[in-house]
Amino acid sequence: MTETTATVREARAHLADHINRAEEGTPTVITRNGEPVAAVVPISDFYALEEAADVLLAREAEAVLAQGGPTVTMAELLADLFTEHSEGAA
């Protein structure tokens, strides 16, 4: 798959062109100060990446459980998440 590269300024000025390329299957890597920072990709690629991440996380969780790793209830998980969030906001 061939990709194009654009600076943030170029991407802003020609966003519709980059979206059209993504629809046709060509991603655009967006750079800032010469470093890649984002990409405009075909939606199918985005969905495939999300699905792959979900599968990887599920496999990791299964491996932890198979080794007798700790489990938590949904209530414990939510309590931990809200505690972390409120601590970060302070």
Buried (B, 14 or more C-beta within 10 A) or exposed (E): EEEBBBBEEBBEEBEEBBEEBBEEEBBBBBBEEEEEEEBBBBEEBBEEEEEEEEEEEEEEEEEEEEEEEEEEEEEEEEEEEEEEEEEEEE
